[in-house]
Amino acid sequence: MKFKNVALESIHLHLPDEIWTSEAIERRIESVYQKFRVSVGRLELMTGIRERRVWGADFIPSAEAANAARQVLDGSRISKQQIQLLIHCGVCRDKLEPATAAYVHGMLELDSGVQFMDLSNACLGFLNAMNVAACMIESGQIEHALLVTAETSRELIENTLRAIQEPGMSRQRMKQYFANLTIGSGAVAAILTHRRHAPKSPRLVGAVTGADSSHNTLCEGGSKQGAHEMLTDSEALLHAGIALAQKNWNQFQSMLGWSDSDVNHYVCHQVGKMHQSALYEALQIDKNKDYSSYATLGNMGSAALPGTLANAWKSGRFAAGDKVALLGIGSGISSIMMGLEWQS
């Protein structure tokens, strides 16, 4: 889908203060590491993730999503009275029912005419929501949308460390838990609007989507006996994700008429250095154009890519005329690639 009238008016990353280093996490399972002859430091060596942020044990997704929303609205020219659509995009939700967006709507005291919904799709939920909101703006259904997400990693990491230390744990099974230790916490909020309300804001020019559900069991998460658990075949997921990304990249180039030489910056989903290198090599695109955050933030799920985009924008990475490609891959598996153009 190509867009002519959609602007990313603002985007904000909201982070917890608490930091957990990869070394500190590994020290807690050092006895298991010794049993399997694994050295502390392997997590950072394999992923490039040095540390990640962690919310407190009293984390509530809607509360931090609402905090991110307040911060993005504070810096926006769009007021909360103008918002017409609210989407919560996180993997983490308050309850199965009602939608977490309902709680965010209440905390922000949004107008009764504001439509709200949850849109969850693993690490791609935020990009899916951007695509849905952009289609609604382009078609004239709405003028302004507020997108929010808040992801937590504390419970998953704590439960993973307990599981790894259970009797009978094998080196092979421990590999299925490894990806859990890369997860970080964070919240993001963004405002999409019709470009006439923000003519100098970056334009969202198009998005392509792809799916390969034949690999929908490679990363599965849920609740086991009340505890958050996730099992991942990281190597198989890497190969399947890269194969889908190659197909989607070809469609992206064809639809937007962009090639690697046209793109000034790439922002990818933040899994780690191995995935990053494999993606750039497979797509044959310039890794020097990459902007990443995984080294200090880990993989923040649905907040990872938009949070990295927010950081890059805030740091002054982008200039007028720049073309920015967002390259998303999520478990399931699915892929979304989006193009943004910075305006003068």
Backbone torsions as a table, in degrees:
resi	resn	phi	psi	omega
1	MET	NA	129.0	175.6
2	LYS	-101.4	144.4	-178.0
3	PHE	-119.9	140.6	176.6
4	LYS	-112.6	-17.0	-167.9
5	ASN	-125.9	18.7	-173.6
6	VAL	-113.3	130.2	177.8
7	ALA	-121.1	141.5	170.1
8	LEU	-88.3	96.2	-171.7
9	GLU	-70.2	-39.8	179.8
10	SER	-163.8	157.1	178.0
11	ILE	-152.4	141.1	-174.0
12	HIS	-140.2	134.9	175.6
13	LEU	-102.0	126.4	-178.7
14	HIS	-116.3	121.9	-172.3
15	LEU	-120.7	149.3	170.3
16	PRO	-73.9	162.1	-178.5
17	ASP	-84.1	-30.3	-173.2
18	GLU	-69.1	134.6	-178.2
19	ILE	-119.4	130.4	172.5
20	TRP	-115.0	122.5	177.9
21	THR	-82.7	157.8	177.0
22	SER	-63.4	-37.8	-179.7
23	GLU	-63.5	-43.1	-179.2
24	ALA	-63.6	-38.4	177.4
25	ILE	-63.4	-45.6	-177.5
26	GLU	-68.2	-31.8	178.8
27	ARG	-60.1	-28.8	-178.1
28	ARG	-73.4	-16.0	177.4
29	ILE	-123.2	28.7	-175.4
30	GLU	-61.4	-34.8	-179.4
31	SER	-65.4	-36.0	176.8
32	VAL	-70.3	-41.2	177.1
33	TYR	-56.5	-44.8	-178.5
34	GLN	-62.9	-39.6	179.4
35	LYS	-59.6	-39.2	-177.3
36	PHE	-99.2	10.0	178.0
37	ARG	56.5	46.6	176.0
38	VAL	-110.8	136.7	-177.7
39	SER	-92.5	141.0	169.9
40	VAL	-59.9	133.3	-174.1
41	GLY	114.5	-12.4	-177.8
42	ARG	-64.7	-36.7	-177.8
43	LEU	-60.0	-48.3	178.9
44	GLU	-70.5	-36.8	179.5
45	LEU	-60.3	-41.8	-176.0
46	MET	-79.7	-31.3	-171.2
47	THR	-113.3	-21.7	-174.0
48	GLY	79.8	4.5	-178.5
49	ILE	-88.7	112.8	-177.8
50	ARG	-87.3	-36.1	-177.0
51	GLU	-160.0	167.6	174.9
52	ARG	-147.8	158.0	176.6
53	ARG	-86.7	153.1	-177.8
54	VAL	-139.8	127.7	174.2
55	TRP	-70.5	164.2	174.7
56	GLY	-68.7	168.9	-177.9
57	ALA	-66.9	-17.6	-179.9
58	ASP	-92.6	18.2	-178.6
59	PHE	-55.8	133.3	172.3
60	ILE	-126.6	121.2	-175.0
61	PRO	-52.4	-47.1	-176.0
62	SER	-64.2	-35.2	-177.1
63	ALA	-65.9	-45.1	-179.6
64	GLU	-75.1	-31.9	174.7
65	ALA	-63.4	-40.5	177.8
66	ALA	-66.2	-38.2	176.6
67	ASN	-62.3	-42.4	176.9
68	ALA	-62.1	-39.7	-179.8
69	ALA	-64.4	-43.2	179.2
70	ARG	-60.2	-40.5	-178.4
71	GLN	-68.0	-39.5	179.9
72	VAL	-71.3	-35.1	178.6
73	LEU	-67.8	-35.0	179.3
74	ASP	-60.3	-32.6	-178.4
75	GLY	-100.3	10.8	-174.2
76	SER	-106.2	154.9	172.7
77	ARG	-85.5	-8.6	177.3
78	ILE	-95.0	126.5	-179.3
79	SER	-87.7	162.1	179.8
80	LYS	-66.8	-22.5	177.3
81	GLN	-69.1	-18.8	-179.9
82	GLN	-90.5	-14.7	-177.1
83	ILE	-64.3	135.3	-179.7
84	GLN	-117.7	-16.5	-178.2
85	LEU	-141.3	131.9	175.5
86	LEU	-122.3	125.2	177.2
87	ILE	-124.2	126.6	169.7
88	HIS	-95.1	128.4	-166.7
89	CYS	-115.2	11.9	-169.2
90	GLY	-84.8	157.7	166.2
91	VAL	-69.1	-42.4	179.8
92	CYS	-79.3	129.8	-180.0
93	ARG	-133.5	155.2	-179.7
94	ASP	-63.6	-52.5	-176.9
95	LYS	-146.8	166.8	174.3
96	LEU	-66.4	-34.9	179.7
97	GLU	-147.3	135.0	2.8
98	PRO	-80.2	-175.2	175.5
99	ALA	-58.8	141.5	175.7
100	THR	-59.6	-30.6	177.5
101	ALA	-59.7	-27.4	179.2
102	ALA	-65.0	-39.3	178.3
103	TYR	-69.2	-41.4	178.7
104	VAL	-62.3	-43.5	177.9
105	HIS	-55.5	-44.8	179.9
106	GLY	-67.7	-43.3	-179.2
107	MET	-63.1	-34.0	-179.0
108	LEU	-85.6	-7.4	-177.4
109	GLU	53.7	49.5	179.0
110	LEU	-75.4	158.7	-178.0
111	ASP	-64.2	153.4	-179.3
112	SER	-65.9	-16.5	178.3
113	GLY	-84.3	-2.8	-178.2
114	VAL	-82.2	117.3	177.1
115	GLN	-72.5	136.8	176.5
116	PHE	-129.8	154.4	178.5
117	MET	-163.1	158.6	168.3
118	ASP	-96.9	140.6	174.4
119	LEU	-136.0	101.4	-175.0
120	SER	-115.2	129.2	176.9
121	ASN	-150.0	67.0	179.8
122	ALA	49.8	-132.8	-175.3
123	CYS	-77.0	-6.8	-176.0
124	LEU	-101.3	2.4	-173.7
125	GLY	-54.7	-40.4	-177.0
126	PHE	-66.9	-41.8	178.8
127	LEU	-68.3	-36.9	174.3
128	ASN	-58.2	-43.9	-179.0
129	ALA	-65.6	-39.1	176.1
130	MET	-59.9	-40.6	-179.3
131	ASN	-65.8	-45.0	179.9
132	VAL	-64.0	-47.0	-179.4
133	ALA	-63.3	-40.0	179.5
134	ALA	-63.8	-40.7	177.6
135	CYS	-62.2	-38.6	-179.6
136	MET	-70.0	-36.9	176.3
137	ILE	-68.5	-45.1	-177.8
138	GLU	-62.1	-36.6	-177.4
139	SER	-81.6	-7.5	179.0
140	GLY	89.6	5.6	179.9
141	GLN	-69.4	-37.4	-180.0
142	ILE	-139.6	166.7	176.8
143	GLU	-109.9	-31.3	-172.9
144	HIS	-138.8	138.9	177.2
145	ALA	-134.1	143.4	175.7
146	LEU	-114.8	123.1	-179.4
147	LEU	-113.8	136.5	-178.6
148	VAL	-139.9	153.9	170.3
149	THR	-155.3	154.0	173.7
150	ALA	-148.7	122.7	-176.9
151	GLU	-118.6	145.0	178.0
152	THR	-122.9	150.6	-178.7
153	SER	-121.9	-12.9	-172.8
154	ARG	-56.0	-53.9	-175.3
155	GLU	-63.1	-42.6	-178.8
156	LEU	-62.9	-44.5	-179.4
157	ILE	-66.7	-44.5	179.7
158	GLU	-59.7	-45.9	-179.4
159	ASN	-67.6	-33.6	178.0
160	THR	-66.3	-42.6	179.5
161	LEU	-63.8	-37.1	176.1
162	ARG	-66.4	-43.0	-177.8
163	ALA	-64.1	-40.5	-178.7
164	ILE	-64.0	-28.2	-178.2
165	GLN	-91.5	2.1	178.7
166	GLU	-70.1	148.5	176.9
167	PRO	-59.7	142.0	177.6
168	GLY	90.8	-3.7	178.4
169	MET	-63.2	130.8	178.3
170	SER	-105.4	161.3	177.8
171	ARG	-61.1	-39.6	-179.1
172	GLN	-65.1	-43.8	-179.3
173	ARG	-69.1	-34.9	179.2
174	MET	-59.6	-30.7	179.2
175	LYS	-60.2	-33.2	-178.7
176	GLN	-68.6	-19.3	179.6
177	TYR	-94.6	-12.1	-170.2
178	PHE	-57.1	-42.2	-177.5
179	ALA	-61.6	-28.3	-178.9
180	ASN	-61.4	-30.2	-176.6
181	LEU	-77.1	-7.2	178.5
182	THR	-91.8	-6.7	-170.7
183	ILE	-77.0	137.2	177.2
184	GLY	-118.9	174.1	-178.0
185	SER	-115.2	147.0	176.6
186	GLY	177.8	165.6	178.4
187	ALA	-134.3	146.5	-178.6
188	VAL	-136.4	144.1	171.4
189	ALA	-135.8	144.4	-179.8
190	ALA	-142.5	152.9	175.9
191	ILE	-119.6	121.7	172.0
192	LEU	-104.5	140.3	-175.9
193	THR	-146.3	165.0	172.5
194	HIS	-65.5	139.1	-171.8
195	ARG	-61.8	-21.7	179.9
196	ARG	-67.5	-20.8	177.8
197	HIS	-87.0	-13.0	-177.7
198	ALA	-149.9	65.1	-173.5
199	PRO	-63.2	-21.1	-179.3
200	LYS	-97.9	-1.5	178.8
201	SER	-81.0	157.4	178.9
202	PRO	-58.2	138.0	178.3
203	ARG	-91.0	135.2	170.5
204	LEU	-87.4	110.7	-170.5
205	VAL	-97.3	-17.3	177.9
206	GLY	174.9	163.6	179.0
207	ALA	-149.0	141.2	173.2
208	VAL	-123.9	145.7	-179.3
209	THR	-124.0	152.7	176.6
210	GLY	-147.1	155.5	-179.3
211	ALA	-146.5	148.7	172.7
212	ASP	-144.9	84.7	-174.6
213	SER	-76.1	-0.9	174.7
214	SER	-65.9	-13.0	178.8
215	HIS	-111.3	29.4	-173.7
216	ASN	-75.9	-0.1	178.1
217	THR	-107.2	4.1	-175.2
218	LEU	-73.6	-24.3	175.9
219	CYS	-142.6	110.0	-176.6
220	GLU	-127.9	131.3	179.6
221	GLY	-129.3	155.0	178.7
222	GLY	177.1	-156.5	-178.7
223	SER	-111.9	128.3	176.9
224	LYS	-121.2	113.4	-177.2
225	GLN	52.7	41.4	176.5
226	GLY	81.9	-1.2	-178.9
227	ALA	-110.9	143.8	-179.5
228	HIS	-72.5	124.4	-179.3
229	GLU	-133.4	147.0	174.0
230	MET	-144.3	134.4	177.4
231	LEU	-121.3	132.5	-174.1
232	THR	-135.2	131.4	167.8
233	ASP	-90.6	87.0	-168.7
234	SER	-60.9	-41.8	-176.3
235	GLU	-67.4	-45.4	179.8
236	ALA	-65.8	-37.9	179.3
237	LEU	-65.4	-38.1	177.7
238	LEU	-59.5	-50.7	-176.3
239	HIS	-66.1	-42.6	-179.7
240	ALA	-66.6	-40.4	179.7
241	GLY	-65.1	-41.7	179.3
242	ILE	-65.3	-39.9	179.3
243	ALA	-62.2	-42.2	178.1
244	LEU	-68.0	-39.5	179.7
245	ALA	-61.9	-37.3	178.6
246	GLN	-61.0	-44.8	178.6
247	LYS	-63.3	-43.1	-177.2
248	ASN	-69.0	-36.1	178.6
249	TRP	-63.4	-39.6	177.8
250	ASN	-62.6	-42.5	178.1
251	GLN	-65.8	-39.7	179.4
252	PHE	-60.1	-47.1	-179.9
253	GLN	-63.4	-40.9	-178.9
254	SER	-66.3	-43.1	-175.7
255	MET	-71.1	-45.8	-175.5
256	LEU	-89.8	-14.5	-175.8
257	GLY	72.0	21.9	179.3
258	TRP	-101.0	139.4	169.2
259	SER	-119.0	-179.7	179.7
260	ASP	-57.2	-36.9	-178.0
261	SER	-68.7	-22.6	178.9
262	ASP	-83.2	-27.3	-174.9
263	VAL	-82.6	131.0	178.8
264	ASN	-89.8	-31.4	-176.2
265	HIS	-146.5	146.1	172.2
266	TYR	-118.3	139.6	169.0
267	VAL	-127.4	119.5	-175.4
268	CYS	-108.5	170.1	168.3
269	HIS	-63.7	141.5	-168.5
270	GLN	-99.2	82.6	179.7
271	VAL	-93.1	-43.4	-178.9
272	GLY	156.6	176.7	-170.7
273	LYS	-69.0	-31.7	-179.5
274	MET	-66.3	-46.8	177.8
275	HIS	-64.3	-39.9	-178.2
276	GLN	-62.0	-48.1	-178.8
277	SER	-63.9	-42.5	-179.3
278	ALA	-63.7	-38.1	-179.6
279	LEU	-66.2	-48.1	-178.2
280	TYR	-63.8	-37.6	179.6
281	GLU	-68.4	-43.2	-177.7
282	ALA	-67.3	-39.4	-178.9
283	LEU	-83.6	-8.4	-179.7
284	GLN	55.4	50.7	177.9
285	ILE	-120.4	161.7	-170.6
286	ASP	-77.3	112.4	-178.3
287	LYS	-67.4	-20.1	178.9
288	ASN	-67.4	-13.9	179.1
289	LYS	-90.7	1.8	-176.8
290	ASP	-76.7	142.8	168.3
291	TYR	-123.7	121.1	-175.0
292	SER	-125.3	160.9	177.4
293	SER	-134.4	-2.0	-171.1
294	TYR	-61.7	-26.9	-177.3
295	ALA	-58.9	-36.4	-176.6
296	THR	-113.3	-11.2	-178.3
297	LEU	-119.4	-11.5	-177.7
298	GLY	67.7	-159.8	178.1
299	ASN	-98.5	106.3	-176.2
300	MET	-91.6	25.6	177.5
301	GLY	62.0	-129.2	-177.2
302	SER	-66.9	-16.8	179.4
303	ALA	-88.1	-9.0	-170.3
304	ALA	-66.3	-55.2	-176.8
305	LEU	-69.8	-50.1	178.6
306	PRO	-63.7	-32.5	177.4
307	GLY	-66.5	-38.0	177.7
308	THR	-67.8	-39.6	175.5
309	LEU	-60.4	-43.5	179.4
310	ALA	-61.4	-43.2	178.9
311	ASN	-62.7	-43.6	-178.9
312	ALA	-63.2	-43.0	179.4
313	TRP	-62.9	-46.9	-178.4
314	LYS	-62.8	-32.5	-177.8
315	SER	-78.4	-5.0	-178.9
316	GLY	82.5	21.1	-177.2
317	ARG	-64.3	-32.3	-172.0
318	PHE	-103.1	145.7	178.6
319	ALA	-125.4	164.2	179.8
320	ALA	-55.2	133.6	179.6
321	GLY	92.7	-11.7	-178.6
322	ASP	-67.9	141.6	171.3
323	LYS	-104.3	129.2	-177.3
324	VAL	-122.0	128.2	178.4
325	ALA	-106.9	127.6	175.0
326	LEU	-98.7	122.0	-174.4
327	LEU	-115.9	101.1	-175.5
328	GLY	-108.5	137.2	173.8
329	ILE	-135.8	133.9	-179.5
330	GLY	-136.5	158.4	-179.2
331	SER	-64.2	151.6	-177.2
332	GLY	137.5	-42.9	-12.0
333	ILE	-104.2	153.8	177.5
334	SER	-144.9	163.7	-177.8
335	SER	-140.3	138.7	170.6
336	ILE	-130.3	132.1	173.9
337	MET	-123.0	131.3	-175.3
338	MET	-126.6	148.8	176.0
339	GLY	-114.4	133.7	176.2
340	LEU	-123.0	142.9	175.7
341	GLU	-122.1	124.0	178.7
342	TRP	-77.4	136.3	-175.7
343	GLN	-99.6	160.9	179.4
344	SER	-90.3	NA	NA
